[in-house]
């Protein structure tokens, strides 16, 4: 099996398990609202072990997958995305020195930017990837300026995260299909 296929499987496993465990944590968190709670609220309290472990695993798998890919920019962006994701788990919301906020910004920004590098990677030009990354990037900018529209802060945060999870799953399939 070549390095790209392995990278594809790692991205798929990391993203898919995170999404599933995030949903499980949301269902177990007392009174959780996807519009009125931050995703990272799942990283403190009774669901912390589920959420933090899952996002750390995703982060490490993104880091490993980044090392396996050839594209320099994509490699750097995936490594930074992985470091940010793992950092979110290692430094939950109640961490000092704004470490959680810094790690969240890193993963949000570089996951979105990775979609552009993935679009330029090898022969496949799937326009859906940079479109999803752009949705994440625009949502991040609005989020930073506290412009949530009808989504509230929790819903806006999901407009950053979900599109990036979607393009990453698609990209993982592209890598898995490589010969």
N, C-alpha and C positions, 0 to 999 in steps of 0.2 A: 504494500500500500504506500502511495507516495505522500509526501509531506502536506500537499494541499488537501488531499482527502482527509488526512488525520486532522488538519486544522478545521476543516468543515465539520467533522463530527464533534470536535471539541466545542466549537461555537454553538452548534445545534444543542448539544447536551447542556452547556452552560446556560444558554438563553431559555431553553424549554423548561429546565428544572427550576430556574428562578421564577419564571412566570407562574408555573404551577404552585410552587411553594408560597409565592406572594399571595395568590388567590386563597390558598389554604389559611395563611396567616390572617388575611382580611376576614375570613369567615369565623375565625376563632377569637378575634380581637373584640372585646365587649363594646358594643355601640359604634363600631367603626363605620365611617361614612366616606365613600370614595370622593365626594366633593368637599367635605369639610375636615378631612384628615390628610396629613402628608403621608406619602408612601412610607417614609422613614419612621413614622409613628409606630410602625410594625416592628421596628428594631429595638424598642424598649418595652418593658412589661412582659406579659405572659407569652407573647409571640416572638420575643427577641431571639430565642435560640433557633427558631425556624427561619426567620427573615435574615438574620445576620449570617448564619451558616450558609444559606443559599446564595446570598449576594457575594460572599467571600469565595465560594466555589466558582461562581460565574466569573469573578474577577481573575482568579488563578487560571481558569481555562482560557479566558481571553488573552492573558499574558502568554501562555504557552502557544496558543494558536498564532499569535503575532510573531513569535520567534520562528515559526515554521513557514511563514509566507515570504515571498521574494520581494514584493513591492516595498521600497524603503518608507515612503510616506504612510502607506497602509499599516506597515509593521509598527511604526512609531505611534500612530493614532490608536491602534488596537492595544498596544502596550499601555498607553496612557489611560485608555478606557478601562482596561483591566485593573490598573493600579487604583483608579478612582473608585471602581465598583468594590474592590476588596477593601479599600479605605473606608467606604460607607459602612461596611460591616464591622470593621475593626474599631471605628470611631462613631458610635451611634449618636443620636441627636443630643444626648446629655454630656457629650465629651467636651473637654475644655478647649480654649483657644480657637474656636470656630473650625476645628478639624473636620467635623462632619460636613459643614457647609462647603469648605474647600474641596473635599473629596467628591461631594455631590456635583459641584460645578465642573470639576474635571471630567467625571464620567458623562454628565449631560452634554458638555461641549464636544468632547472628543468622540463620543458615540455618534453624534450628529455629523461631525466632520469626516468620520470614517466612511460614511456612506458615499461621499464624493470620491474618495480614494478607491473604494470597492467598485464603483462605477467604472473607473479607469483601469481596473485590474484585469489583465489578460484580454481575452477576446469578447467576453460577454458585456454588453452595454445595456443592462436592465435599468431603464429610466426610473422605475419605481423606487430604487434604492436612494438616489439623491432627492427624490420628491419626499420620501419618508424622512430623510435626514433634514431636509429643509423645514418640514413641519415641526420637527423636534427643535431645530435651531430658532425658528421664529417664535415658537412657544416659549423657549428658554428666555429669549429677549423680553417678551411680554411678561413673563413670570418675574424676571429680575426687577421690572418696573411696576410690579404689583397690578398689572392689567390682566384681569382674569375673565372678563366678560361674564357670560352666564354660567361658566364652569366652576366658579369659586377656585380657591387655591389648590385644592386636591385634584379637581378635574383638570386644571391647567397643567399641573405637574404630570399628570398622565398623558397629556398631549405632547409632553417632552419624551416620556419613557416609552409608551406603547409603539409609536412609529419606529423608534430605534430598535426595539425588539423585533418588530415585523421585518424590517429590511435585513437585519442580521440573520433571521431564520431563512429568508430567501437567498442571501449570499452564501449561507452554509450549504444550502442545496446545490448551488452552482459549484462550490468547491468539491462537494462529495461526488458530483458527476464527472469531475475531471479525470482524464486518463493517465 
